[in-house]
Amino acid sequence: MTTTPSADIDQIIAALWTVLPRDGAPLGLHEPEFGANDRAYVLDAIDSTFVSSVGPYVDRFEKGLADYTGAKRAIAVVNGTAALHIALLVAGVEPGDEVLTPSLTFIATANAISYCGARPLFVDSSDINLGLDPEKLAAGLTETAEIKNGQCYNRKTGARIAAIVPMHTFGHPVDMDSLLAVAQRWCLPIVEDAAESLGSFYKGKHTGRFGLVGTLSFNGNKVLTTGGGGAIITDDEKIADRIKHLTTTARQKHAWAFMHDAIGYNYRLPNLNAALGFAQLERLAKAVNEKRALAARYKTAFASIPGVRFVDEPPQTQSNFWLNALLLATDSTQLLTPLLEKTNAAGLGTRPVWTLMHKLPMYATCQRMDVSVAEDLERRLINLPSSPRLGRSYAA
Amino acid sequence: MTTTPSADIDQIIAALWTVLPRDGAPLGLHEPEFGANDRAYVLDAIDSTFVSSVGPYVDRFEKGLADYTGAKRAIAVVNGTAALHIALLVAGVEPGDEVLTPSLTFIATANAISYCGARPLFVDSSDINLGLDPEKLAAGLTETAEIKNGQCYNRKTGARIAAIVPMHTFGHPVDMDSLLAVAQRWCLPIVEDAAESLGSFYKGKHTGRFGLVGTLSFNGNKVLTTGGGGAIITDDEKIADRIKHLTTTARQKHAWAFMHDAIGYNYRLPNLNAALGFAQLERLAKAVNEKRALAARYKTAFASIPGVRFVDEPPQTQSNFWLNALLLATDSTQLLTPLLEKTNAAGLGTRPVWTLMHKLPMYATCQRMDVSVAEDLERRLINLPSSPRLGRSYAA
């Protein structure tokens, strides 16, 4: 005997169409937009012949990112994964360490931990903001960890726990005040994965600015794109200089000599891509407004639909609503796959959340805390088309 | 009492000026060139909105690279260092292994070995082609290595020796026949670092095609640039598929689901950069001809200058002469620094060879064979301005 789930697919899709334009243009999950200056700056970079590692657009783009986020420094790199890798290195993560991170995240977070020779230690997520849950983290650490000589250790594995990497899922800020308290209690630096949250603020301060360092991504599906790209933001000048050094093969400045003083990386963003990013910065505030207007429409459209909850921005935050998300009621999880199938077949770019990290073969043996909320969210979540243009006619 | 060195700085600089144009344009070490199609294809990529990980220019560029080199497959990646990293991984290099590579190379070769958790084992170079010397390698292996169960081990450290990474220095092909024989004798796969040798052939076959895999670089100073970029070439379809998988976060193909089956990398070349590369391919053959014409002029100009030797292409090879190089006689090494200073002060882009890898702090403790030739070359070598345009008026 089965009970009728409270959610109804046709009703959900009908609600979607009250928000989305039926103009025949693609309704992908997140489409970038380009204009006259995107073309002009990229051509300028080509005409200058400075397309590669040196060029004025890298400096301009970094300055623009620092201005927008309020960070003292921004260092542009080749993508968000590279940003995370270097951020973890400068936070002191070493081979054999463990790093706390949500199981509900994009693969880059866990992979960057692996690149350092460390292992992820998975934490549960909040069903309010979809990000790392500080309360469950605190409970898990009490059960698992101890402080020795001012450093945090895993009592079960004996490994040092070296950092916490929260990720602001779909642009919604994590509860940073609570997380900072846990981090302080357990002597842990925070590396903030703000790949999805450029334009998202927690209590008026840009995400990525609460930890020691924060990382951004400018992949093609992000609110600002450089083709591929990323950045690290920080208020610490010394750390910023070290990041610049490590991301440019750790070569010492000299007119012609090649002397490198550490194992460095070829992670700098080419000037060609920075030129695109510099143009994209000009439209960033507008794009965030359009995305927020789209989210407001979704919120209204789904308010009266039974069996679904639109994921809204948490209190005291301003989200960029990078990807709008809907949660099915717990009695309606069997509708997730048919809903994905039906919407994608109708040309709507929807998708489920990422497979949880602890379910992937290479991370299945990593230790995890109770991740029951993440497992619940994985069964219930669907992302909706979220391109800025879809909110344009609604934006103030 | 000092003897007068055989080389004379003013005579060398005068010979340089018989080759180089005095047109006031920069005489950098290697300047890229762009034309109408570079601008057109990049704009086309922007207008298509496919600037990032997906897009037709990546496929076109990969196909064009395969056609030019004759390799069955080419996989475009974010830069030459990333190409080397993945090439070593697919060659089976694992943490704790040692990898044979010349001490005279750019830092990327040694760093990529480190990224795999392996350590470089440094080999000497030939003063004919400036690349790894197979004879000295063979002698060193006889002294150091043994075969156990079909694998090569270092008798001194106990570590497995996992691969050989020759590098075609300044575009001059390594003596591949001899190297292949050594590799076979010691059961070692070859990962060919062809970062500098796009357009260079050994016995009619493109460099990078002799090993299991070969790697290319498209940095701004290379004969073909994508801003930043690289590629891996191979004739093995299975390895090519694995490279494509590993460089795209090891995500399994699916319309919407995110399932990754290995620790992968975000190393794919953005479509924006591939568009530039596709345009650059159209001028590659011409650029190589111009560079070869420039080299021929340098060769003539220095033929009668005492105390210097122009580094020519080795027999049975066709070099792209990526960077032209001059070797000072052993009795004239004290002239290297003044020559660098004087030429750079005069606006000529010259530079010494890279600091040898075994002299850098992070690689100083790595084991090395006799590297006396490399140490000699380091004291004697100076690179000369090598941009394609400098050879244009000389090219057929």
Chai-1 contact restraints between the chains, C-beta under 6 A:
chainA,res_idxA,chainB,res_idxB,connection_type,confidence,min_distance_angstrom,max_distance_angstrom,comment,restraint_id
A,P32,B,T49,contact,1.0,0.0,6.0,A-B,restraint_1
A,F34,B,I46,contact,1.0,0.0,6.0,A-B,restraint_2
A,D38,B,I46,contact,1.0,0.0,6.0,A-B,restraint_3
A,R39,B,L43,contact,1.0,0.0,6.0,A-B,restraint_4
A,R39,B,I46,contact,1.0,0.0,6.0,A-B,restraint_5
A,V42,B,V42,contact,1.0,0.0,6.0,A-B,restraint_6
A,L43,B,R39,contact,1.0,0.0,6.0,A-B,restraint_7
A,I46,B,F34,contact,1.0,0.0,6.0,A-B,restraint_8
A,I46,B,D38,contact,1.0,0.0,6.0,A-B,restraint_9
A,I46,B,R39,contact,1.0,0.0,6.0,A-B,restraint_10
A,T49,B,P32,contact,1.0,0.0,6.0,A-B,restraint_11
A,V51,B,G220,contact,1.0,0.0,6.0,A-B,restraint_12
A,V51,B,G227,contact,1.0,0.0,6.0,A-B,restraint_13
A,S52,B,N219,contact,1.0,0.0,6.0,A-B,restraint_14
A,S52,B,G220,contact,1.0,0.0,6.0,A-B,restraint_15
A,S52,B,G227,contact,1.0,0.0,6.0,A-B,restraint_16
A,S52,B,G228,contact,1.0,0.0,6.0,A-B,restraint_17
A,V78,B,V78,contact,1.0,0.0,6.0,A-B,restraint_18
A,N79,B,N266,contact,1.0,0.0,6.0,A-B,restraint_19
A,T81,B,N266,contact,1.0,0.0,6.0,A-B,restraint_20
A,I107,B,T249,contact,1.0,0.0,6.0,A-B,restraint_21
A,I107,B,H260,contact,1.0,0.0,6.0,A-B,restraint_22
A,N111,B,I263,contact,1.0,0.0,6.0,A-B,restraint_23
A,S114,B,I263,contact,1.0,0.0,6.0,A-B,restraint_24
A,N219,B,S52,contact,1.0,0.0,6.0,A-B,restraint_25
A,G220,B,V51,contact,1.0,0.0,6.0,A-B,restraint_26
A,G220,B,S52,contact,1.0,0.0,6.0,A-B,restraint_27
A,G227,B,V51,contact,1.0,0.0,6.0,A-B,restraint_28
A,G227,B,S52,contact,1.0,0.0,6.0,A-B,restraint_29
A,G227,B,P270,contact,1.0,0.0,6.0,A-B,restraint_30
A,G227,B,L272,contact,1.0,0.0,6.0,A-B,restraint_31
A,G228,B,S52,contact,1.0,0.0,6.0,A-B,restraint_32
A,G228,B,P270,contact,1.0,0.0,6.0,A-B,restraint_33
A,T249,B,I107,contact,1.0,0.0,6.0,A-B,restraint_34
A,W256,B,L340,contact,1.0,0.0,6.0,A-B,restraint_35
A,W256,B,R351,contact,1.0,0.0,6.0,A-B,restraint_36
A,F258,B,W354,contact,1.0,0.0,6.0,A-B,restraint_37
A,F258,B,T355,contact,1.0,0.0,6.0,A-B,restraint_38
A,M259,B,T355,contact,1.0,0.0,6.0,A-B,restraint_39
A,H260,B,I107,contact,1.0,0.0,6.0,A-B,restraint_40
A,H260,B,L360,contact,1.0,0.0,6.0,A-B,restraint_41
A,D261,B,P361,contact,1.0,0.0,6.0,A-B,restraint_42
A,A262,B,M362,contact,1.0,0.0,6.0,A-B,restraint_43
A,I263,B,N111,contact,1.0,0.0,6.0,A-B,restraint_44
A,I263,B,S114,contact,1.0,0.0,6.0,A-B,restraint_45
A,I263,B,M362,contact,1.0,0.0,6.0,A-B,restraint_46
A,N266,B,N79,contact,1.0,0.0,6.0,A-B,restraint_47
A,N266,B,T81,contact,1.0,0.0,6.0,A-B,restraint_48
A,P270,B,G227,contact,1.0,0.0,6.0,A-B,restraint_49
A,P270,B,G228,contact,1.0,0.0,6.0,A-B,restraint_50
A,L272,B,G227,contact,1.0,0.0,6.0,A-B,restraint_51
A,L340,B,W256,contact,1.0,0.0,6.0,A-B,restraint_52
A,R351,B,W256,contact,1.0,0.0,6.0,A-B,restraint_53
A,W354,B,F258,contact,1.0,0.0,6.0,A-B,restraint_54
A,T355,B,F258,contact,1.0,0.0,6.0,A-B,restraint_55
A,T355,B,M259,contact,1.0,0.0,6.0,A-B,restraint_56
A,L360,B,H260,contact,1.0,0.0,6.0,A-B,restraint_57
A,P361,B,D261,contact,1.0,0.0,6.0,A-B,restraint_58
A,M362,B,A262,contact,1.0,0.0,6.0,A-B,restraint_59
A,M362,B,I263,contact,1.0,0.0,6.0,A-B,restraint_60
